[in-house]
Amino acid sequence: MSGIRELVTTRTFEAPRELVWEVWTKPEHVAKWWGPNGFTTATEVMDVRPGGVWRHVMQGPDGVRYPNEARFIEVEQPRRLVYSHGGHREDGPAVRFTSTVTFEECMGRTTVTMNAAFDSAEELEFAIREFGADEGGKQHLANLEAYVTTLLPAEPIFAITRTFNAPRELVFQAWSEADRLNEWWGPKGYPTRSLKLDFRPGGVYHYCSEMPDGSLVYGTFLYREIVVPEKIVYLSGFADADCNLARHPMMPDWPRQILNTLTLEEHNGKTTLTLRGGPHEPTEAEVVAFREALKYLTPGFSGTLEQLEAYLAREQAGK
């Protein structure tokens, strides 16, 4: 290990990135899992923003306390954290390093990579020798996985996040006006036309998408909650030309409706969109069909969001 001064630990979770990020950055969650086996963590303050500080005390199974302080350098929700970290055994020498934590999502799964960079190879060797930093990091992520598992819903959930270089009001308009929806909504490369839009709680959006063979597939949104410009909750489903609910044209066990929650958060002129959805009042067969299709939903919906991103860019350029 001579000359190596970085300790890298990775683990993949069967959980959406937004949930893993929340569990990593909220003190009420951190207290449930943070640290190696047998450790507890008490947080004094946790301010997750560039320049913010997180002060906490870890206590080992032998009762020994370990005061820690982290100062956040970069916070890119929900993708990346960079912070300087200092900690020590009470009345013992300190260990310092810079930690970079990345959260990468693929097909509903999240890979967390922790990179602890020390000033020298000797300091890393000291951290491993005195604190078991290598094995402790593995236990740390295993404890995270065990805790995240308890938070997962019994029914499968699809989640996707994307940040757009556009103000929140414009992104919200793109979801709430028929002419704008025509510009981007639907599977990538399949032109979509709005047939009816009644954008209010209880209202309906009815649209059709043209398939490569020229056939039409119809769909609907039934709006349940609207908070301008922050949130839209709606039931989506396949439909017929008269706006009646219909089965998936190729998957008879696909859920008749999906309950979706869209949220928009703005920071420094950019907007982060998060969409979460799952079967609404499903049968057992519908749950199975949705779960089996989860691995295809992220790449499929990514194409739709790419179209939204291109539309927003055109709108911004036309100002």
ZAVO-360862 format. One line per 8 residues: number of its first residue (from 1); their letters; for each residue x, y, z of C-alpha. Coordinates in pm, 1 decimal. Layout:
NUM> a> X Y Z | ...
***
This chain:
1> msgirelv> 0.0 0.0 0.0 | 310.1 220.9 -3.0 | 246.0 555.0 -173.9 | -133.2 516.2 -178.8 | -312.8 797.7 2.3 | -675.0 744.7 -108.8 | -923.7 496.6 34.2 | -1211.4 413.4 -203.1
9> ttrtfeap> -1521.7 220.2 -98.2 | -1819.5 144.9 -324.8 | -2156.4 -22.9 -283.6 | -2469.8 -45.4 -502.2 | -2815.9 -18.4 -346.8 | -3152.4 -134.9 -473.9 | -3297.2 208.6 -403.5 | -3353.0 538.8 -588.7
17> relvwevw> -3082.6 801.0 -565.0 | -3310.1 1063.1 -406.1 | -3377.8 832.9 -111.9 | -3010.4 743.7 -61.8 | -2916.8 1113.4 -76.1 | -3181.0 1202.7 181.7 | -3065.7 928.7 417.0 | -2707.6 1057.0 383.9
25> tkpehvak> -2788.1 1425.7 442.5 | -3067.1 1435.8 704.8 | -2959.8 1404.3 1070.1 | -3272.2 1210.7 1167.8 | -3167.6 940.6 920.1 | -2794.4 960.7 986.9 | -2853.2 871.6 1352.1 | -3002.7 538.2 1240.8
33> wwgpngft> -2706.9 403.9 1042.9 | -2392.2 619.6 1034.9 | -2066.4 451.2 1125.6 | -1916.3 101.0 1152.2 | -2091.0 -185.1 1329.0 | -2187.1 -111.2 1688.8 | -2133.1 265.3 1665.3 | -2391.9 532.0 1740.5
41> tatevmdv> -2387.5 888.2 1610.5 | -2525.6 1203.0 1773.8 | -2539.1 1516.5 1557.6 | -2494.0 1862.5 1706.8 | -2545.7 2051.1 1379.8 | -2576.0 1945.5 1016.1 | -2588.7 2221.5 755.9 | -2550.8 2056.9 414.5
49> rpggvwrh> -2445.2 2343.9 187.9 | -2112.3 2479.0 63.7 | -1948.8 2630.9 370.2 | -2185.8 2449.7 605.3 | -2064.5 2235.2 892.0 | -2159.7 1898.5 1034.2 | -2049.1 1835.6 1392.3 | -2123.4 1497.0 1542.4
57> vmqgpdgv> -1996.6 1254.9 1802.8 | -1962.1 884.2 1730.3 | -1950.1 638.8 2016.8 | -1805.2 293.1 1981.2 | -1944.3 -26.3 2136.3 | -1676.0 4.4 2406.6 | -1809.6 346.9 2509.3 | -1520.3 546.7 2361.9
65> rypnearf> -1631.2 875.3 2202.8 | -1504.8 1015.8 1871.7 | -1580.5 1386.3 1809.2 | -1596.7 1470.8 1436.6 | -1637.1 1781.9 1227.1 | -1698.1 1802.3 852.8 | -1706.8 2119.9 644.6 | -1887.6 2098.4 313.2
73> ieveqprr> -1695.6 2222.1 9.8 | -1926.4 2108.8 -272.3 | -2291.6 2005.4 -255.4 | -2451.0 1897.4 -583.5 | -2785.1 1742.4 -494.4 | -2837.5 1451.4 -544.1 | -2512.0 1360.5 -719.3 | -2207.2 1462.9 -519.9
81> lvyshggh> -2073.5 1575.2 -182.8 | -1722.5 1699.0 -107.4 | -1621.6 1784.8 247.7 | -1312.7 1814.8 464.5 | -1331.6 1583.0 763.3 | -1151.9 1579.3 1094.4 | -1207.5 1335.1 1377.3 | -1030.4 1178.2 1670.4
89> redgpavr> -1063.2 945.6 1964.1 | -1117.0 1154.0 2277.9 | -775.3 1256.4 2408.9 | -616.6 1095.1 2102.9 | -451.9 1212.0 1778.3 | -671.4 1348.6 1499.8 | -727.5 1207.8 1151.5 | -798.8 1446.6 865.0
97> ftstvtfe> -894.7 1383.6 504.4 | -1109.6 1516.9 221.3 | -1407.2 1299.5 136.9 | -1577.3 1290.2 -202.1 | -1902.6 1095.9 -212.9 | -2081.7 1033.7 -543.3 | -2432.0 898.0 -599.1 | -2487.5 744.8 -942.7
105> ecmgrttv> -2826.6 609.1 -1046.9 | -2888.5 352.0 -1318.0 | -3217.5 173.7 -1377.1 | -3351.3 250.9 -1031.0 | -3034.9 142.3 -847.9 | -2784.5 374.7 -678.9 | -2408.0 327.5 -659.5 | -2237.8 516.8 -377.3
113> tmnaafds> -1862.3 569.8 -400.8 | -1667.5 716.1 -107.8 | -1319.5 849.2 -179.8 | -1123.3 958.6 128.2 | -808.4 1147.2 23.3 | -537.2 1187.7 288.2 | -244.4 1427.7 275.7 | 2.5 1139.3 275.1
121> aeelefai> 23.0 763.0 255.6 | 142.8 759.4 615.6 | -174.5 931.6 734.9 | -389.3 679.1 548.8 | -191.0 391.7 699.1 | -240.5 547.0 1044.0 | -618.6 571.9 988.8 | -634.8 206.8 887.9
129> refgadeg> -409.7 90.1 1171.7 | -566.4 296.0 1450.2 | -928.7 323.3 1338.2 | -982.8 34.8 1096.0 | -1081.2 283.7 826.0 | -1082.0 27.3 544.1 | -1308.0 -230.6 709.2 | -1505.4 45.7 880.9
137> gkqhlanl> -1595.6 199.4 545.7 | -1733.5 -131.8 421.5 | -1940.2 -175.6 737.9 | -2053.5 185.5 707.2 | -2208.9 126.2 363.4 | -2350.7 -209.5 468.8 | -2530.9 -35.9 755.6 | -2659.5 224.7 510.5
145> eayvttll> -2797.9 -49.9 288.4 | -2972.2 -220.1 578.9 | -3135.1 107.0 685.8 | -3238.0 217.3 336.6 | -3405.4 -118.5 284.9 | -3640.0 -46.2 576.6 | -3755.7 274.4 401.9 | -3841.4 121.2 67.1
153> paepifai> -4212.7 93.4 -6.4 | -4374.8 -246.1 -27.5 | -4475.7 -163.1 -383.3 | -4214.7 -72.5 -648.0 | -4142.2 294.0 -716.7 | -3990.3 453.7 -1024.1 | -3783.0 769.1 -966.1 | -3581.1 992.9 -1192.4
161> trtfnapr> -3410.5 1331.7 -1143.5 | -3268.4 1581.1 -1388.0 | -3139.7 1937.5 -1354.0 | -3222.3 2186.8 -1630.0 | -3051.9 2515.3 -1706.9 | -3383.1 2699.0 -1693.4 | -3593.6 2880.9 -1432.6 | -3857.0 2682.5 -1247.7
169> elvfqaws> -4147.2 2886.4 -1388.0 | -4051.8 2789.8 -1743.7 | -4014.3 2421.5 -1656.2 | -4353.0 2428.3 -1484.2 | -4511.1 2592.8 -1790.0 | -4367.0 2315.8 -2006.3 | -4568.9 2066.4 -1799.2 | -4887.6 2271.2 -1776.2
177> eadrlnew> -4958.1 2420.8 -2121.9 | -5078.8 2216.8 -2420.1 | -4871.5 2392.9 -2686.1 | -4556.0 2343.0 -2481.5 | -4632.6 1976.5 -2407.1 | -4665.2 1919.5 -2782.2 | -4300.5 2021.4 -2818.6 | -4150.5 1749.7 -2599.0
185> wgpkgypt> -4386.4 1511.0 -2419.2 | -4391.5 1142.7 -2511.4 | -4140.2 872.1 -2606.1 | -3833.7 1006.3 -2783.2 | -3895.4 1032.0 -3154.7 | -4270.5 969.8 -3130.7 | -4459.9 1295.0 -3207.9 | -4724.4 1376.2 -2947.0
193> rslkldfr> -5035.8 1590.8 -2988.0 | -5245.9 1735.3 -2707.4 | -5616.9 1664.5 -2752.1 | -5744.9 1820.3 -2430.5 | -5585.0 1992.5 -2132.2 | -5780.1 2098.5 -1824.7 | -5496.6 2185.3 -1589.7 | -5654.8 2189.6 -1244.4
201> pggvyhyc> -5711.9 1937.6 -964.0 | -5971.4 1700.1 -1107.2 | -5889.2 1805.7 -1462.9 | -5760.4 1582.3 -1742.4 | -5484.3 1589.2 -2001.4 | -5561.5 1371.2 -2306.4 | -5297.7 1319.4 -2573.7 | -5193.0 1083.4 -2851.2
209> sempdgsl> -4849.6 972.0 -2968.7 | -4776.5 852.2 -3321.0 | -4584.1 525.5 -3347.8 | -4330.1 456.6 -3624.5 | -4589.2 247.4 -3811.4 | -4835.1 538.9 -3806.6 | -5063.5 396.9 -3538.4 | -5175.1 615.6 -3249.9
217> vygtflyr> -5142.8 544.9 -2879.3 | -5353.2 753.5 -2641.7 | -5280.9 849.4 -2283.5 | -5424.2 1058.1 -2000.6 | -5323.3 1246.9 -1687.6 | -5581.0 1295.1 -1412.2 | -5458.0 1583.0 -1196.5 | -5493.3 1538.3 -819.6
225> eivvpeki> -5279.0 1818.3 -672.8 | -5116.6 2127.6 -824.1 | -4887.4 2370.2 -640.1 | -4764.6 2639.3 -880.1 | -4473.4 2625.4 -966.6 | -4349.7 2353.9 -731.1 | -4549.0 2033.4 -757.4 | -4787.4 1830.8 -973.8
233> vylsgfad> -4948.4 1506.6 -858.2 | -5133.3 1311.4 -1124.3 | -5256.0 967.6 -1228.1 | -5129.1 859.4 -1569.5 | -5262.3 578.7 -1782.9 | -5326.6 455.8 -2133.9 | -5656.3 557.8 -2291.8 | -5868.2 535.2 -2604.1
241> adcnlarh> -5957.4 809.3 -2850.1 | -6252.3 912.4 -2629.6 | -6036.2 957.9 -2317.6 | -6153.6 637.4 -2150.0 | -5891.8 439.5 -1956.2 | -5750.7 148.3 -2153.6 | -5497.8 -128.6 -2108.3 | -5138.6 -108.9 -2230.0
249> pmmpdwpr> -5155.7 -210.8 -2598.3 | -4879.9 -473.8 -2555.1 | -4874.0 -548.8 -2179.2 | -5216.0 -656.1 -2049.8 | -5091.4 -667.6 -1688.6 | -4948.2 -316.7 -1691.1 | -5109.7 -106.0 -1413.5 | -5418.3 78.1 -1532.3
257> qilntltl> -5292.4 391.2 -1358.7 | -4962.1 518.3 -1218.1 | -4963.7 772.1 -934.4 | -4693.3 1030.1 -1012.0 | -4545.9 1310.9 -801.8 | -4346.8 1574.6 -989.6 | -4147.0 1828.5 -788.0 | -3940.5 2124.3 -909.5
265> eehngktt> -3667.0 2291.9 -703.9 | -3475.5 2599.1 -823.0 | -3121.9 2694.9 -722.9 | -2903.7 2958.7 -888.8 | -3130.2 2977.8 -1192.7 | -3134.2 2602.5 -1253.3 | -3426.4 2370.4 -1186.1 | -3403.7 2016.4 -1051.1
273> ltlrggph> -3695.1 1798.3 -1155.2 | -3777.0 1485.4 -959.0 | -4046.4 1244.6 -1073.6 | -4156.9 950.5 -861.7 | -4430.8 709.3 -957.7 | -4580.0 373.1 -872.7 | -4887.3 160.8 -943.8 | -5216.3 302.0 -815.0
281> epteaevv> -5438.7 44.8 -641.7 | -5270.3 -238.0 -834.7 | -5346.7 -604.0 -857.7 | -5070.3 -849.3 -769.9 | -5010.5 -914.0 -1140.3 | -4978.8 -538.7 -1205.2 | -4719.4 -502.0 -928.2 | -4516.8 -784.5 -1082.8
289> afrealky> -4539.3 -631.8 -1431.0 | -4433.5 -288.6 -1305.1 | -4144.4 -429.6 -1104.0 | -4016.9 -627.4 -1402.8 | -4031.3 -316.6 -1623.0 | -3849.1 -82.3 -1382.6 | -3511.1 -141.6 -1546.6 | -3650.4 -10.4 -1875.0
297> ltpgfsgt> -3831.4 295.2 -1738.9 | -3524.5 504.1 -1657.9 | -3365.7 488.6 -2005.5 | -3707.9 529.6 -2165.1 | -3805.8 832.1 -1961.9 | -3456.2 977.6 -1997.5 | -3532.1 1017.3 -2368.7 | -3845.6 1216.0 -2285.5
305> leqleayl> -3650.6 1444.0 -2051.3 | -3385.9 1492.8 -2320.3 | -3662.9 1629.4 -2541.1 | -3774.1 1857.9 -2257.9 | -3415.4 1977.7 -2212.6 | -3386.0 2056.6 -2584.8 | -3718.1 2242.9 -2578.4 | -3614.8 2451.5 -2276.9
313> areqagk> -3287.5 2536.5 -2448.4 | -3477.1 2657.6 -2757.0 | -3703.7 2870.1 -2541.0 | -3408.3 3019.9 -2357.1 | -3223.6 3092.7 -2681.8 | -3530.9 3262.2 -2829.3 | -3554.8 3522.1 -2554.5
***
